[in-house]
Amino acid sequence: MKDQTIIVETIVNATVKSVWEALTVPEKMKNWYFTVNNFELRERNEFYFYEPNGTNFKHVCRIIDIVPEKRIRYSWSYPEYSNGVSIVSWQLAAQDGKTLVRLKHSGIENFMDAGSDLSRENFVAGWEEIVKKSLPGYLANQS
């Protein structure tokens, strides 16, 4: 199976602390990402969410590891639609008073059993929107 890893990067005009909070505080996450249920910033915590666009895909995630203000990684699956599991990693790095945000989503090829709704192209479009528009837009309104 061909590796279909997606990497999306952007530089945001915000501190690492502000970006970290946007990624890990549920009250902030819902303003730019999703309304996340059962999220607690601790390893092995399982949380879930639905996309607001009506697809009704239940996203189930489990935190793998946390390096505060540097990285959070979690599994990402759709148990009602696919047997596959993928890994999402958010990495942060200070860069000249701003923050480099790097999203890596690996294992997308594991969702081939779910059909075209979970295609790499759909993931790329979603992550581009989230990482390059939604997150920076939210952070710009916080300063």
C-alpha positions as CSV (number, residue, x, y, z in Angstrom):
1,M,0.0,0.0,0.0
2,K,1.3,3.4,-1.0
3,D,2.0,5.9,1.9
4,Q,-0.4,8.7,1.6
5,T,0.9,10.9,4.5
6,I,-0.2,14.5,4.4
7,I,1.9,17.4,5.7
8,V,0.5,20.9,6.0
9,E,2.5,23.8,7.4
10,T,1.9,27.4,8.1
11,I,3.3,30.2,10.1
12,V,0.9,32.0,12.4
13,N,1.3,35.4,14.0
14,A,0.8,34.1,17.5
15,T,2.9,32.8,20.4
16,V,3.5,29.0,20.8
17,K,1.5,29.2,24.0
18,S,-1.6,30.7,22.2
19,V,-1.4,28.1,19.5
20,W,-1.0,25.3,22.0
21,E,-4.1,26.5,23.8
22,A,-6.1,26.7,20.6
23,L,-5.1,23.0,19.9
24,T,-5.7,21.7,23.4
25,V,-8.5,23.7,25.2
26,P,-11.9,22.4,24.1
27,E,-13.6,25.8,24.5
28,K,-11.1,27.3,22.1
29,M,-11.0,24.3,19.7
30,K,-14.7,24.6,19.0
31,N,-14.1,28.1,17.6
32,W,-11.9,27.0,14.7
33,Y,-11.8,23.2,14.7
34,F,-14.7,21.1,16.0
35,T,-16.8,20.7,19.1
36,V,-14.7,17.9,20.7
37,N,-16.4,15.6,23.2
38,N,-14.5,14.1,26.2
39,F,-11.2,15.9,25.4
40,E,-8.7,15.9,28.3
41,L,-5.1,16.7,27.7
42,R,-3.6,13.4,28.9
43,E,-2.1,10.4,27.2
44,R,-4.5,7.6,26.3
45,N,-7.5,9.9,26.6
46,E,-10.2,9.0,24.0
47,F,-12.3,11.8,22.5
48,Y,-14.6,12.2,19.5
49,F,-16.3,14.7,17.3
50,Y,-18.5,15.0,14.2
51,E,-17.9,17.4,11.3
52,P,-20.4,20.2,11.2
53,N,-21.0,19.8,7.5
54,G,-23.5,17.0,7.9
55,T,-21.3,14.0,6.9
56,N,-22.0,12.4,10.3
57,F,-18.7,10.6,10.3
58,K,-17.8,10.0,14.0
59,H,-14.1,10.7,14.4
60,V,-12.7,8.8,17.3
61,C,-9.2,9.7,18.6
62,R,-6.9,8.6,21.4
63,I,-4.0,10.7,22.5
64,I,-0.7,8.9,22.0
65,D,1.7,11.5,23.4
66,I,2.0,15.0,24.5
67,V,5.0,17.3,24.7
68,P,3.6,20.5,26.1
69,E,3.7,23.5,23.7
70,K,5.7,21.3,21.2
71,R,3.6,18.3,20.0
72,I,0.4,16.4,20.4
73,R,-0.2,13.1,18.6
74,Y,-3.3,11.1,18.5
75,S,-4.9,8.2,16.6
76,W,-7.7,9.0,14.3
77,S,-10.4,6.5,13.2
78,Y,-13.9,6.1,12.0
79,P,-15.0,2.8,13.7
80,E,-18.5,3.0,12.2
81,Y,-17.2,3.2,8.6
82,S,-13.7,1.7,8.5
83,N,-11.3,-0.7,10.2
84,G,-8.4,1.7,9.6
85,V,-6.6,3.8,12.0
86,S,-4.4,6.8,11.2
87,I,-2.2,9.1,13.2
88,V,-2.5,12.9,13.5
89,S,0.4,15.0,14.8
90,W,0.5,18.7,15.5
91,Q,4.0,20.2,16.0
92,L,4.8,23.7,17.0
93,A,8.0,25.7,16.9
94,A,8.7,29.3,17.7
95,Q,10.0,31.3,14.7
96,D,10.9,35.0,14.9
97,G,8.1,35.8,17.3
98,K,5.6,33.7,15.4
99,T,4.8,30.0,15.4
100,L,5.4,27.4,12.8
101,V,2.5,24.9,12.8
102,R,3.1,21.5,11.2
103,L,0.2,19.1,10.8
104,K,1.1,15.5,9.8
105,H,-1.6,12.9,9.1
106,S,-0.2,9.5,8.3
107,G,-2.0,6.2,7.7
108,I,-4.8,7.5,5.4
109,E,-4.2,4.6,3.1
110,N,-5.7,2.5,6.0
111,F,-9.2,3.9,5.2
112,M,-9.4,2.4,1.7
113,D,-12.2,0.1,2.9
114,A,-14.4,3.2,3.5
115,G,-14.6,4.4,-0.2
116,S,-14.1,7.8,-1.7
117,D,-15.5,9.8,1.2
118,L,-12.3,9.1,3.1
119,S,-10.0,9.7,0.1
120,R,-6.6,11.4,0.4
121,E,-7.9,14.3,-1.7
122,N,-10.7,15.0,0.8
123,F,-8.3,14.9,3.7
124,V,-5.9,17.3,1.9
125,A,-8.7,19.8,1.3
126,G,-9.9,19.6,4.9
127,W,-6.5,20.0,6.4
128,E,-5.6,22.9,4.1
129,E,-8.7,24.7,5.2
130,I,-8.2,23.9,8.9
131,V,-4.4,24.6,9.1
132,K,-4.1,27.5,6.7
133,K,-7.4,29.3,7.2
134,S,-9.4,28.3,10.2
135,L,-6.6,28.2,12.8
136,P,-4.8,31.4,11.7
137,G,-8.2,33.2,11.4
138,Y,-9.1,32.3,14.9
139,L,-5.7,33.3,16.3
140,A,-5.8,36.6,14.5
141,N,-9.0,37.5,16.3
142,Q,-7.5,36.6,19.7
143,S,-4.8,39.3,19.8
